Amino acid sequence: MNTTVYVPGDAGALSVGAGEVAAAVTAEAKRRGVALNLVRNGSRGAYFLEPLIEVQTARERCAYGPVSAADVPSLFAADFLNGGTHPLSLGLTESIPWLKSQQRLTFERVGVIDPASVADYVKHGGYQGLERALALSGGAEVVQAVTTSGLRGRGGAAFPTGIKWKTVLDQRTPTKYVTCNADEGDSGTFSDRMLMEGDPFALIEGMTIAGIAVGATQGYIYLRAEYPHAHAALKRAIAAAYQAHYLGADVAGSGKRFELEVRLGAGAYICGEETSMLESLEGKRGEIRVRPPLPAIKGLFGQPTIVNNVITLASVPWILSHGAEAYANFGMGKSRGTMPIQLAGNIRRSGLVERAFGLTLRELLYDIGGGTATGRPIRAVQVGGPLGAYIPTRDFDTAVDYEALMGIGAMLGHGGIVVFDDTVDMARMARYAMEFCAIESCGKCTPCRLGSTRGVEVIDRILAGIDGERNVRLLEELCETMVQGSLCGLGGMAPFPVQSALKHFREDFRARV
Amino acid sequence: MESLPSEQIATVRRIVAQHRERPGPLLEILHGIQAAFGYVPAGAVPVVAEELNISRAEVHGVVTFYHFFRRTPPGAHTVSLCQAESCQSMGAEALAEHAQKRLGIEFHQTTADGRFSLEPIYCLGNCACSPAAMIDGRLYGRVTPEAFDALIAEGSAAK
């Protein structure tokens, strides 16, 4: 049998040369007359080691990285196809400490399987969750399992998923929808992208289970336009799922229908807000809707609609196949299960860390992340995307769970942590937060639309030394107005990074002239 | 408003016809138009409006709401530089300055020879390999000014 070599087709791995590595492996194998199977897997998430390639040996999978195309001939010379030793050897993939310390549930197959193959998905435990769901006596039992698991929305709002599903289940209308919010716009986050590229069937299965649970027959994945690789992976996987009858009129021989389609966004951060996303899915401007009514009651095209993030939906198959209690046994307090944390920005060992809730920021940033990439001290981290607070080092013993972070005025959001070293200018970051809000505001409500632009101007005046103290007070009042008066989280939370910068890094708001 | 040559109007009508039966088709149609023309020409707006029986204002409103839809033709190569926080923490601002100097244009502009358009983008989801860039749909990570120059040289050679 031919040896199998894995070279990631993940966009992040490709961005640092995995495509060239794959071509070099193919060319070198041909030159040497060696037959091999090349699988384009997802990324293991250890981006600091990408391109990370693997070989399936008689024992287990051996890893090498970071590999460049120029390294490939020497890898063959070192007999890497049999796990030979090479300066880039990382040993058995499963034994790489950075990966070994993780608890991969939602990401158990990402980087492991061939994301284009239904058969490989099934071989690695895929579609067992759907099978369980279909074996239960009805949708209510599926919803109950999700409720019992304690799963909360991983997109950022952390709303209990089971309660949302129950609301949709309880609506007595013939048409309902399951929509997946794949508009992963927060800087510092890439877990949705990794999952869609590395294990797209997990999302498809999760959405199918959701549809069967609440009685919806149509699903939409709303994917951001910035993710062309994920788009290709999803389209390929959906076509394969139809062909294997896991989608369509008779899902897995159950007689139940579930149809699924990907729709592309068009570069608007606000469309990650659920009602804006629904407007956009309907082909309109992505202006937010005033709630109530909740999307679960009146959502897409006015019908009851589940809106869940990629990771939320992709966690459902594991919950169904392993049991709700098994999932709930991970985590702490009201944060049950695992969270894919994304270590991003200026950090040495960057990538995706899936662990039960409860690690501290310090453990994540130093023990796992290894400190900054530049080697300078960490000064601040922003958790939860562009609307998340900046956290100073003295708060690094805070546990990463929803409530603990709220306790220090921060939020977990979608789990991205962006690291800044001591060269960061926090007044500039505050200005950027307002500027970003001004660029991305949908324009529907005044505090967000005008407040963000005024916010940029006020910060500019502070930095120009014009009436510093008065303008700092004005900025604080403006932030308060936006927080209290905006219709949605964009205007309502864009002040958080500004307020936290003012609170923890006041010294950066001195006049610059 | 510029009106489109008749064969382009036919193209727009064909794209509308491909999607009109789907629920909420407008974004899909605009994506189709941009894929065909490289941008959404002003002259396509009334055609789409008429075909879908909605107002021109509605179509215009959607085109202008979304950053992704261009209203002017792009250069031969579109270079997008991520300007979000993660990339900022790894030198995205310096890279942007370098890129603007190298290409002799600012963000949202196209070089005089029509080769390159330069756009800011707010997160490419490559935050573990910051700073990130995308050129013609291809993603790049850990982009240094030197790497940027090499990519631009490649693009210049290609066309």
Interface residues (C-beta under 8 A of the other chain):
Chain A: A11 G12 L14 S15 V16 Y47 F48 E50 E184 G185 D186 S187 G188 T189 F190 D192 R193 A225 E226 Y227 P228 H229 R263 L264 G265 A266 G267 A268 Y269 S280 L281 E282 G283 K284 R285 G286 E287 F301 Q342 L343 A344 G345 N346 S350 G351 L352 A373 Q382 P386 G416 V418 V419 F420 D421 V424 M429 Y432 F436 I439 E440 C442
Chain B: P23 G24 P25 L26 L27 E28 I29 L30 H31 E58 G61 V62 F65 Y66 H67 F68 F69 A84 E85 S86 C87 Q88 S89 M90 I121 Y122 C123 L124 G125 N126 C127 A128 C129 S130 A132 M134 G137 R138 L139 Y140 G141 R142
